[in-house]
Amino acid sequence: MYDLIDYTALAEIVRQYFTVFINLGFTKGLLVGASLELLGYGIFKAASLLNINY
């Protein structure tokens, strides 16, 4: 049985593109924004679960 896809070469190509994508400034900002969004949602959800009234 022969493989039609060379998985070693495919993994190397994905690794190269992933490192280029991670090194872009836009990607770093996107990751920071997504992290802050999740953190903010987590704090809001925790506050609503505690039923804090102001």
PDBQT receptor file of N, H, CA, C and O in Angstrom, charges set to zero:
ATOM      1  N   MET A   1       0.849  -1.180   0.000  1.00  0.00    +0.000 N 
ATOM      2  CA  MET A   1       0.000   0.000   0.000  1.00  0.00    +0.000 C 
ATOM      3  C   MET A   1       0.891   1.239   0.000  1.00  0.00    +0.000 C 
ATOM      4  O   MET A   1       1.782   1.361   0.841  1.00  0.00    +0.000 OA
ATOM      5  N   TYR A   2       0.662   2.139  -0.918  1.00  0.00    +0.000 N 
ATOM      6  H   TYR A   2      -0.062   2.039  -1.601  1.00  0.00    +0.000 HD
ATOM      7  CA  TYR A   2       1.458   3.350  -1.038  1.00  0.00    +0.000 C 
ATOM      8  C   TYR A   2       0.659   4.548  -0.523  1.00  0.00    +0.000 C 
ATOM      9  O   TYR A   2      -0.554   4.643  -0.706  1.00  0.00    +0.000 OA
ATOM     10  N   ASP A   3       1.377   5.445   0.116  1.00  0.00    +0.000 N 
ATOM     11  H   ASP A   3       2.363   5.368   0.265  1.00  0.00    +0.000 HD
ATOM     12  CA  ASP A   3       0.750   6.683   0.563  1.00  0.00    +0.000 C 
ATOM     13  C   ASP A   3       0.777   7.697  -0.569  1.00  0.00    +0.000 C 
ATOM     14  O   ASP A   3       1.799   7.859  -1.236  1.00  0.00    +0.000 OA
ATOM     15  N   LEU A   4      -0.326   8.370  -0.785  1.00  0.00    +0.000 N 
ATOM     16  H   LEU A   4      -1.156   8.238  -0.243  1.00  0.00    +0.000 HD
ATOM     17  CA  LEU A   4      -0.393   9.397  -1.818  1.00  0.00    +0.000 C 
ATOM     18  C   LEU A   4       0.144  10.735  -1.318  1.00  0.00    +0.000 C 
ATOM     19  O   LEU A   4       0.504  11.603  -2.114  1.00  0.00    +0.000 OA
ATOM     20  N   ILE A   5       0.197  10.898   0.004  1.00  0.00    +0.000 N 
ATOM     21  H   ILE A   5      -0.095  10.193   0.651  1.00  0.00    +0.000 HD
ATOM     22  CA  ILE A   5       0.640  12.154   0.596  1.00  0.00    +0.000 C 
ATOM     23  C   ILE A   5       1.908  11.900   1.394  1.00  0.00    +0.000 C 
ATOM     24  O   ILE A   5       1.972  10.979   2.208  1.00  0.00    +0.000 OA
ATOM     25  N   ASP A   6       2.910  12.723   1.152  1.00  0.00    +0.000 N 
ATOM     26  H   ASP A   6       2.858  13.471   0.491  1.00  0.00    +0.000 HD
ATOM     27  CA  ASP A   6       4.137  12.651   1.934  1.00  0.00    +0.000 C 
ATOM     28  C   ASP A   6       3.939  13.498   3.189  1.00  0.00    +0.000 C 
ATOM     29  O   ASP A   6       4.072  14.721   3.154  1.00  0.00    +0.000 OA
ATOM     30  N   TYR A   7       3.622  12.833   4.289  1.00  0.00    +0.000 N 
ATOM     31  H   TYR A   7       3.514  11.839   4.317  1.00  0.00    +0.000 HD
ATOM     32  CA  TYR A   7       3.275  13.547   5.510  1.00  0.00    +0.000 C 
ATOM     33  C   TYR A   7       4.450  14.300   6.108  1.00  0.00    +0.000 C 
ATOM     34  O   TYR A   7       4.257  15.329   6.757  1.00  0.00    +0.000 OA
ATOM     35  N   THR A   8       5.651  13.812   5.904  1.00  0.00    +0.000 N 
ATOM     36  H   THR A   8       5.808  12.977   5.377  1.00  0.00    +0.000 HD
ATOM     37  CA  THR A   8       6.831  14.504   6.422  1.00  0.00    +0.000 C 
ATOM     38  C   THR A   8       7.004  15.850   5.723  1.00  0.00    +0.000 C 
ATOM     39  O   THR A   8       7.254  16.863   6.376  1.00  0.00    +0.000 OA
ATOM     40  N   ALA A   9       6.875  15.862   4.415  1.00  0.00    +0.000 N 
ATOM     41  H   ALA A   9       6.672  15.039   3.884  1.00  0.00    +0.000 HD
ATOM     42  CA  ALA A   9       6.994  17.110   3.661  1.00  0.00    +0.000 C 
ATOM     43  C   ALA A   9       5.839  18.054   3.992  1.00  0.00    +0.000 C 
ATOM     44  O   ALA A   9       6.037  19.264   4.104  1.00  0.00    +0.000 OA
ATOM     45  N   LEU A  10       4.653  17.510   4.147  1.00  0.00    +0.000 N 
ATOM     46  H   LEU A  10       4.492  16.527   4.056  1.00  0.00    +0.000 HD
ATOM     47  CA  LEU A  10       3.491  18.327   4.492  1.00  0.00    +0.000 C 
ATOM     48  C   LEU A  10       3.661  18.970   5.867  1.00  0.00    +0.000 C 
ATOM     49  O   LEU A  10       3.330  20.142   6.047  1.00  0.00    +0.000 OA
ATOM     50  N   ALA A  11       4.167  18.222   6.826  1.00  0.00    +0.000 N 
ATOM     51  H   ALA A  11       4.436  17.270   6.680  1.00  0.00    +0.000 HD
ATOM     52  CA  ALA A  11       4.400  18.771   8.160  1.00  0.00    +0.000 C 
ATOM     53  C   ALA A  11       5.453  19.871   8.129  1.00  0.00    +0.000 C 
ATOM     54  O   ALA A  11       5.331  20.864   8.846  1.00  0.00    +0.000 OA
ATOM     55  N   GLU A  12       6.481  19.706   7.312  1.00  0.00    +0.000 N 
ATOM     56  H   GLU A  12       6.581  18.900   6.729  1.00  0.00    +0.000 HD
ATOM     57  CA  GLU A  12       7.522  20.732   7.197  1.00  0.00    +0.000 C 
ATOM     58  C   GLU A  12       6.971  22.012   6.562  1.00  0.00    +0.000 C 
ATOM     59  O   GLU A  12       7.312  23.110   7.003  1.00  0.00    +0.000 OA
ATOM     60  N   ILE A  13       6.146  21.891   5.560  1.00  0.00    +0.000 N 
ATOM     61  H   ILE A  13       5.869  21.000   5.202  1.00  0.00    +0.000 HD
ATOM     62  CA  ILE A  13       5.540  23.061   4.913  1.00  0.00    +0.000 C 
ATOM     63  C   ILE A  13       4.631  23.802   5.898  1.00  0.00    +0.000 C 
ATOM     64  O   ILE A  13       4.675  25.029   5.981  1.00  0.00    +0.000 OA
ATOM     65  N   VAL A  14       3.816  23.063   6.635  1.00  0.00    +0.000 N 
ATOM     66  H   VAL A  14       3.780  22.066   6.567  1.00  0.00    +0.000 HD
ATOM     67  CA  VAL A  14       2.926  23.674   7.616  1.00  0.00    +0.000 C 
ATOM     68  C   VAL A  14       3.739  24.368   8.702  1.00  0.00    +0.000 C 
ATOM     69  O   VAL A  14       3.379  25.458   9.147  1.00  0.00    +0.000 OA
ATOM     70  N   ARG A  15       4.832  23.744   9.129  1.00  0.00    +0.000 N 
ATOM     71  H   ARG A  15       5.125  22.859   8.768  1.00  0.00    +0.000 HD
ATOM     72  CA  ARG A  15       5.680  24.351  10.158  1.00  0.00    +0.000 C 
ATOM     73  C   ARG A  15       6.282  25.663   9.662  1.00  0.00    +0.000 C 
ATOM     74  O   ARG A  15       6.346  26.634  10.416  1.00  0.00    +0.000 OA
ATOM     75  N   GLN A  16       6.721  25.704   8.413  1.00  0.00    +0.000 N 
ATOM     76  H   GLN A  16       6.669  24.915   7.801  1.00  0.00    +0.000 HD
ATOM     77  CA  GLN A  16       7.301  26.928   7.851  1.00  0.00    +0.000 C 
ATOM     78  C   GLN A  16       6.266  28.045   7.773  1.00  0.00    +0.000 C 
ATOM     79  O   GLN A  16       6.540  29.173   8.182  1.00  0.00    +0.000 OA
ATOM     80  N   TYR A  17       5.088  27.740   7.253  1.00  0.00    +0.000 N 
ATOM     81  H   TYR A  17       4.866  26.824   6.920  1.00  0.00    +0.000 HD
ATOM     82  CA  TYR A  17       4.051  28.764   7.140  1.00  0.00    +0.000 C 
ATOM     83  C   TYR A  17       3.554  29.220   8.506  1.00  0.00    +0.000 C 
ATOM     84  O   TYR A  17       3.231  30.394   8.689  1.00  0.00    +0.000 OA
ATOM     85  N   PHE A  18       3.491  28.302   9.462  1.00  0.00    +0.000 N 
ATOM     86  H   PHE A  18       3.753  27.348   9.313  1.00  0.00    +0.000 HD
ATOM     87  CA  PHE A  18       3.034  28.652  10.806  1.00  0.00    +0.000 C 
ATOM     88  C   PHE A  18       4.008  29.604  11.479  1.00  0.00    +0.000 C 
ATOM     89  O   PHE A  18       3.587  30.563  12.125  1.00  0.00    +0.000 OA
ATOM     90  N   THR A  19       5.295  29.357  11.339  1.00  0.00    +0.000 N 
ATOM     91  H   THR A  19       5.638  28.578  10.814  1.00  0.00    +0.000 HD
ATOM     92  CA  THR A  19       6.273  30.263  11.956  1.00  0.00    +0.000 C 
ATOM     93  C   THR A  19       6.243  31.633  11.293  1.00  0.00    +0.000 C 
ATOM     94  O   THR A  19       6.402  32.645  11.977  1.00  0.00    +0.000 OA
ATOM     95  N   VAL A  20       6.045  31.692   9.988  1.00  0.00    +0.000 N 
ATOM     96  H   VAL A  20       5.915  30.871   9.432  1.00  0.00    +0.000 HD
ATOM     97  CA  VAL A  20       5.938  32.986   9.303  1.00  0.00    +0.000 C 
ATOM     98  C   VAL A  20       4.687  33.718   9.770  1.00  0.00    +0.000 C 
ATOM     99  O   VAL A  20       4.730  34.925  10.006  1.00  0.00    +0.000 OA
ATOM    100  N   PHE A  21       3.582  33.006   9.905  1.00  0.00    +0.000 N 
ATOM    101  H   PHE A  21       3.548  32.025   9.713  1.00  0.00    +0.000 HD
ATOM    102  CA  PHE A  21       2.326  33.608  10.335  1.00  0.00    +0.000 C 
ATOM    103  C   PHE A  21       2.419  34.124  11.763  1.00  0.00    +0.000 C 
ATOM    104  O   PHE A  21       1.895  35.195  12.069  1.00  0.00    +0.000 OA
ATOM    105  N   ILE A  22       3.079  33.376  12.639  1.00  0.00    +0.000 N 
ATOM    106  H   ILE A  22       3.504  32.505  12.390  1.00  0.00    +0.000 HD
ATOM    107  CA  ILE A  22       3.212  33.779  14.036  1.00  0.00    +0.000 C 
ATOM    108  C   ILE A  22       4.093  35.016  14.163  1.00  0.00    +0.000 C 
ATOM    109  O   ILE A  22       3.865  35.840  15.049  1.00  0.00    +0.000 OA
ATOM    110  N   ASN A  23       5.090  35.162  13.301  1.00  0.00    +0.000 N 
ATOM    111  H   ASN A  23       5.275  34.492  12.582  1.00  0.00    +0.000 HD
ATOM    112  CA  ASN A  23       6.013  36.287  13.396  1.00  0.00    +0.000 C 
ATOM    113  C   ASN A  23       5.447  37.596  12.842  1.00  0.00    +0.000 C 
ATOM    114  O   ASN A  23       6.089  38.639  12.968  1.00  0.00    +0.000 OA
ATOM    115  N   LEU A  24       4.280  37.565  12.241  1.00  0.00    +0.000 N 
ATOM    116  H   LEU A  24       3.758  36.718  12.138  1.00  0.00    +0.000 HD
ATOM    117  CA  LEU A  24       3.664  38.788  11.744  1.00  0.00    +0.000 C 
ATOM    118  C   LEU A  24       3.112  39.617  12.903  1.00  0.00    +0.000 C 
ATOM    119  O   LEU A  24       2.614  39.063  13.883  1.00  0.00    +0.000 OA
ATOM    120  N   GLY A  25       3.200  40.929  12.793  1.00  0.00    +0.000 N 
ATOM    121  H   GLY A  25       3.605  41.379  11.997  1.00  0.00    +0.000 HD
ATOM    122  CA  GLY A  25       2.693  41.804  13.839  1.00  0.00    +0.000 C 
ATOM    123  C   GLY A  25       1.189  41.702  14.002  1.00  0.00    +0.000 C 
ATOM    124  O   GLY A  25       0.671  41.786  15.116  1.00  0.00    +0.000 OA
ATOM    125  N   PHE A  26       0.488  41.521  12.894  1.00  0.00    +0.000 N 
ATOM    126  H   PHE A  26       0.909  41.453  11.989  1.00  0.00    +0.000 HD
ATOM    127  CA  PHE A  26      -0.969  41.409  12.941  1.00  0.00    +0.000 C 
ATOM    128  C   PHE A  26      -1.398  40.209  13.771  1.00  0.00    +0.000 C 
ATOM    129  O   PHE A  26      -2.365  40.278  14.529  1.00  0.00    +0.000 OA
ATOM    130  N   THR A  27      -0.671  39.111  13.621  1.00  0.00    +0.000 N 
ATOM    131  H   THR A  27       0.115  39.054  13.005  1.00  0.00    +0.000 HD
ATOM    132  CA  THR A  27      -1.013  37.892  14.349  1.00  0.00    +0.000 C 
ATOM    133  C   THR A  27      -0.823  38.073  15.842  1.00  0.00    +0.000 C 
ATOM    134  O   THR A  27      -1.634  37.600  16.638  1.00  0.00    +0.000 OA
ATOM    135  N   LYS A  28       0.247  38.755  16.223  1.00  0.00    +0.000 N 
ATOM    136  H   LYS A  28       0.906  39.138  15.576  1.00  0.00    +0.000 HD
ATOM    137  CA  LYS A  28       0.482  38.986  17.654  1.00  0.00    +0.000 C 
ATOM    138  C   LYS A  28      -0.631  39.840  18.244  1.00  0.00    +0.000 C 
ATOM    139  O   LYS A  28      -1.102  39.571  19.348  1.00  0.00    +0.000 OA
ATOM    140  N   GLY A  29      -1.050  40.862  17.518  1.00  0.00    +0.000 N 
ATOM    141  H   GLY A  29      -0.667  41.081  16.621  1.00  0.00    +0.000 HD
ATOM    142  CA  GLY A  29      -2.161  41.685  17.974  1.00  0.00    +0.000 C 
ATOM    143  C   GLY A  29      -3.458  40.906  18.043  1.00  0.00    +0.000 C 
ATOM    144  O   GLY A  29      -4.267  41.099  18.951  1.00  0.00    +0.000 OA
ATOM    145  N   LEU A  30      -3.649  40.026  17.076  1.00  0.00    +0.000 N 
ATOM    146  H   LEU A  30      -2.992  39.869  16.338  1.00  0.00    +0.000 HD
ATOM    147  CA  LEU A  30      -4.845  39.188  17.058  1.00  0.00    +0.000 C 
ATOM    148  C   LEU A  30      -4.874  38.258  18.262  1.00  0.00    +0.000 C 
ATOM    149  O   LEU A  30      -5.922  38.077  18.882  1.00  0.00    +0.000 OA
ATOM    150  N   LEU A  31      -3.725  37.664  18.601  1.00  0.00    +0.000 N 
ATOM    151  H   LEU A  31      -2.874  37.812  18.098  1.00  0.00    +0.000 HD
ATOM    152  CA  LEU A  31      -3.659  36.770  19.753  1.00  0.00    +0.000 C 
ATOM    153  C   LEU A  31      -3.887  37.530  21.058  1.00  0.00    +0.000 C 
ATOM    154  O   LEU A  31      -4.570  37.033  21.953  1.00  0.00    +0.000 OA
ATOM    155  N   VAL A  32      -3.328  38.717  21.170  1.00  0.00    +0.000 N 
ATOM    156  H   VAL A  32      -2.773  39.121  20.443  1.00  0.00    +0.000 HD
ATOM    157  CA  VAL A  32      -3.538  39.526  22.379  1.00  0.00    +0.000 C 
ATOM    158  C   VAL A  32      -5.001  39.927  22.487  1.00  0.00    +0.000 C 
ATOM    159  O   VAL A  32      -5.585  39.859  23.569  1.00  0.00    +0.000 OA
ATOM    160  N   GLY A  33      -5.596  40.342  21.375  1.00  0.00    +0.000 N 
ATOM    161  H   GLY A  33      -5.122  40.397  20.497  1.00  0.00    +0.000 HD
ATOM    162  CA  GLY A  33      -7.009  40.725  21.378  1.00  0.00    +0.000 C 
ATOM    163  C   GLY A  33      -7.919  39.568  21.745  1.00  0.00    +0.000 C 
ATOM    164  O   GLY A  33      -8.866  39.733  22.515  1.00  0.00    +0.000 OA
ATOM    165  N   ALA A  34      -7.634  38.402  21.197  1.00  0.00    +0.000 N 
ATOM    166  H   ALA A  34      -6.865  38.268  20.571  1.00  0.00    +0.000 HD
ATOM    167  CA  ALA A  34      -8.452  37.223  21.516  1.00  0.00    +0.000 C 
ATOM    168  C   ALA A  34      -8.294  36.831  22.974  1.00  0.00    +0.000 C 
ATOM    169  O   ALA A  34      -9.266  36.439  23.620  1.00  0.00    +0.000 OA
ATOM    170  N   SER A  35      -7.079  36.932  23.499  1.00  0.00    +0.000 N 
ATOM    171  H   SER A  35      -6.289  37.250  22.975  1.00  0.00    +0.000 HD
ATOM    172  CA  SER A  35      -6.846  36.604  24.909  1.00  0.00    +0.000 C 
ATOM    173  C   SER A  35      -7.599  37.568  25.821  1.00  0.00    +0.000 C 
ATOM    174  O   SER A  35      -8.224  37.150  26.795  1.00  0.00    +0.000 OA
ATOM    175  N   LEU A  36      -7.535  38.861  25.498  1.00  0.00    +0.000 N 
ATOM    176  H   LEU A  36      -7.027  39.200  24.707  1.00  0.00    +0.000 HD
ATOM    177  CA  LEU A  36      -8.249  39.840  26.312  1.00  0.00    +0.000 C 
ATOM    178  C   LEU A  36      -9.754  39.653  26.218  1.00  0.00    +0.000 C 
ATOM    179  O   LEU A  36     -10.471  39.846  27.200  1.00  0.00    +0.000 OA
ATOM    180  N   GLU A  37     -10.232  39.280  25.041  1.00  0.00    +0.000 N 
ATOM    181  H   GLU A  37      -9.650  39.123  24.244  1.00  0.00    +0.000 HD
ATOM    182  CA  GLU A  37     -11.665  39.032  24.865  1.00  0.00    +0.000 C 
ATOM    183  C   GLU A  37     -12.117  37.858  25.728  1.00  0.00    +0.000 C 
ATOM    184  O   GLU A  37     -13.147  37.936  26.399  1.00  0.00    +0.000 OA
ATOM    185  N   LEU A  38     -11.353  36.779  25.711  1.00  0.00    +0.000 N 
ATOM    186  H   LEU A  38     -10.517  36.715  25.166  1.00  0.00    +0.000 HD
ATOM    187  CA  LEU A  38     -11.707  35.608  26.517  1.00  0.00    +0.000 C 
ATOM    188  C   LEU A  38     -11.600  35.916  28.004  1.00  0.00    +0.000 C 
ATOM    189  O   LEU A  38     -12.434  35.476  28.795  1.00  0.00    +0.000 OA
ATOM    190  N   LEU A  39     -10.574  36.671  28.383  1.00  0.00    +0.000 N 
ATOM    191  H   LEU A  39      -9.896  37.029  27.740  1.00  0.00    +0.000 HD
ATOM    192  CA  LEU A  39     -10.407  37.041  29.786  1.00  0.00    +0.000 C 
ATOM    193  C   LEU A  39     -11.556  37.935  30.242  1.00  0.00    +0.000 C 
ATOM    194  O   LEU A  39     -12.101  37.744  31.329  1.00  0.00    +0.000 OA
ATOM    195  N   GLY A  40     -11.918  38.897  29.421  1.00  0.00    +0.000 N 
ATOM    196  H   GLY A  40     -11.475  39.052  28.538  1.00  0.00    +0.000 HD
ATOM    197  CA  GLY A  40     -13.028  39.782  29.765  1.00  0.00    +0.000 C 
ATOM    198  C   GLY A  40     -14.338  39.032  29.874  1.00  0.00    +0.000 C 
ATOM    199  O   GLY A  40     -15.137  39.297  30.771  1.00  0.00    +0.000 OA
ATOM    200  N   TYR A  41     -14.563  38.091  28.959  1.00  0.00    +0.000 N 
ATOM    201  H   TYR A  41     -13.914  37.876  28.229  1.00  0.00    +0.000 HD
ATOM    202  CA  TYR A  41     -15.782  37.291  29.026  1.00  0.00    +0.000 C 
ATOM    203  C   TYR A  41     -15.773  36.434  30.278  1.00  0.00    +0.000 C 
ATOM    204  O   TYR A  41     -16.815  36.257  30.909  1.00  0.00    +0.000 OA
ATOM    205  N   GLY A  42     -14.616  35.899  30.649  1.00  0.00    +0.000 N 
ATOM    206  H   GLY A  42     -13.770  36.043  30.136  1.00  0.00    +0.000 HD
ATOM    207  CA  GLY A  42     -14.517  35.060  31.848  1.00  0.00    +0.000 C 
ATOM    208  C   GLY A  42     -14.824  35.849  33.103  1.00  0.00    +0.000 C 
ATOM    209  O   GLY A  42     -15.504  35.352  34.001  1.00  0.00    +0.000 OA
ATOM    210  N   ILE A  43     -14.327  37.084  33.175  1.00  0.00    +0.000 N 
ATOM    211  H   ILE A  43     -13.776  37.488  32.445  1.00  0.00    +0.000 HD
ATOM    212  CA  ILE A  43     -14.590  37.924  34.345  1.00  0.00    +0.000 C 
ATOM    213  C   ILE A  43     -16.075  38.291  34.402  1.00  0.00    +0.000 C 
ATOM    214  O   ILE A  43     -16.680  38.270  35.474  1.00  0.00    +0.000 OA
ATOM    215  N   PHE A  44     -16.660  38.627  33.250  1.00  0.00    +0.000 N 
ATOM    216  H   PHE A  44     -16.168  38.644  32.379  1.00  0.00    +0.000 HD
ATOM    217  CA  PHE A  44     -18.081  38.968  33.203  1.00  0.00    +0.000 C 
ATOM    218  C   PHE A  44     -18.935  37.765  33.617  1.00  0.00    +0.000 C 
ATOM    219  O   PHE A  44     -19.904  37.907  34.362  1.00  0.00    +0.000 OA
ATOM    220  N   LYS A  45     -18.565  36.592  33.129  1.00  0.00    +0.000 N 
ATOM    221  H   LYS A  45     -17.777  36.477  32.524  1.00  0.00    +0.000 HD
ATOM    222  CA  LYS A  45     -19.330  35.386  33.445  1.00  0.00    +0.000 C 
ATOM    223  C   LYS A  45     -19.217  35.054  34.938  1.00  0.00    +0.000 C 
ATOM    224  O   LYS A  45     -20.200  34.669  35.570  1.00  0.00    +0.000 OA
ATOM    225  N   ALA A  46     -18.004  35.208  35.498  1.00  0.00    +0.000 N 
ATOM    226  H   ALA A  46     -17.204  35.521  34.985  1.00  0.00    +0.000 HD
ATOM    227  CA  ALA A  46     -17.830  34.929  36.924  1.00  0.00    +0.000 C 
ATOM    228  C   ALA A  46     -18.639  35.901  37.761  1.00  0.00    +0.000 C 
ATOM    229  O   ALA A  46     -19.241  35.512  38.762  1.00  0.00    +0.000 OA
ATOM    230  N   ALA A  47     -18.657  37.172  37.355  1.00  0.00    +0.000 N 
ATOM    231  H   ALA A  47     -18.168  37.488  36.542  1.00  0.00    +0.000 HD
ATOM    232  CA  ALA A  47     -19.420  38.173  38.102  1.00  0.00    +0.000 C 
ATOM    233  C   ALA A  47     -20.915  37.883  38.009  1.00  0.00    +0.000 C 
ATOM    234  O   ALA A  47     -21.639  38.057  38.989  1.00  0.00    +0.000 OA
ATOM    235  N   SER A  48     -21.377  37.451  36.866  1.00  0.00    +0.000 N 
ATOM    236  H   SER A  48     -20.789  37.309  36.070  1.00  0.00    +0.000 HD
ATOM    237  CA  SER A  48     -22.805  37.166  36.726  1.00  0.00    +0.000 C 
ATOM    238  C   SER A  48     -23.188  35.898  37.484  1.00  0.00    +0.000 C 
ATOM    239  O   SER A  48     -24.301  35.785  37.997  1.00  0.00    +0.000 OA
ATOM    240  N   LEU A  49     -22.253  34.941  37.553  1.00  0.00    +0.000 N 
ATOM    241  H   LEU A  49     -21.348  35.033  37.136  1.00  0.00    +0.000 HD
ATOM    242  CA  LEU A  49     -22.543  33.732  38.322  1.00  0.00    +0.000 C 
ATOM    243  C   LEU A  49     -22.582  34.016  39.820  1.00  0.00    +0.000 C 
ATOM    244  O   LEU A  49     -23.327  33.368  40.556  1.00  0.00    +0.000 OA
ATOM    245  N   LEU A  50     -21.787  34.975  40.271  1.00  0.00    +0.000 N 
ATOM    246  H   LEU A  50     -21.182  35.501  39.673  1.00  0.00    +0.000 HD
ATOM    247  CA  LEU A  50     -21.791  35.346  41.678  1.00  0.00    +0.000 C 
ATOM    248  C   LEU A  50     -22.959  36.239  42.022  1.00  0.00    +0.000 C 
ATOM    249  O   LEU A  50     -23.235  36.486  43.196  1.00  0.00    +0.000 OA
ATOM    250  N   ASN A  51     -23.657  36.731  40.991  1.00  0.00    +0.000 N 
ATOM    251  H   ASN A  51     -23.433  36.530  40.037  1.00  0.00    +0.000 HD
ATOM    252  CA  ASN A  51     -24.823  37.588  41.140  1.00  0.00    +0.000 C 
ATOM    253  C   ASN A  51     -24.471  38.842  41.940  1.00  0.00    +0.000 C 
ATOM    254  O   ASN A  51     -25.103  39.157  42.948  1.00  0.00    +0.000 OA
ATOM    255  N   ILE A  52     -23.460  39.535  41.470  1.00  0.00    +0.000 N 
ATOM    256  H   ILE A  52     -22.946  39.279  40.651  1.00  0.00    +0.000 HD
ATOM    257  CA  ILE A  52     -23.025  40.761  42.115  1.00  0.00    +0.000 C 
ATOM    258  C   ILE A  52     -23.919  41.899  41.638  1.00  0.00    +0.000 C 
ATOM    259  O   ILE A  52     -24.065  42.125  40.437  1.00  0.00    +0.000 OA
ATOM    260  N   ASN A  53     -24.501  42.597  42.570  1.00  0.00    +0.000 N 
ATOM    261  H   ASN A  53     -24.382  42.413  43.545  1.00  0.00    +0.000 HD
ATOM    262  CA  ASN A  53     -25.356  43.735  42.244  1.00  0.00    +0.000 C 
ATOM    263  C   ASN A  53     -24.652  45.016  42.624  1.00  0.00    +0.000 C 
ATOM    264  O   ASN A  53     -24.098  45.125  43.718  1.00  0.00    +0.000 OA
ATOM    265  N   TYR A  54     -24.670  45.985  41.731  1.00  0.00    +0.000 N 
ATOM    266  H   TYR A  54     -25.120  45.896  40.843  1.00  0.00    +0.000 HD
ATOM    267  CA  TYR A  54     -24.030  47.264  42.002  1.00  0.00    +0.000 C 
ATOM    268  C   TYR A  54     -25.075  48.288  42.329  1.00  0.00    +0.000 C 
ATOM    269  O   TYR A  54     -24.746  49.445  42.591  1.00  0.00    +0.000 OA
TER     270      TYR A  54
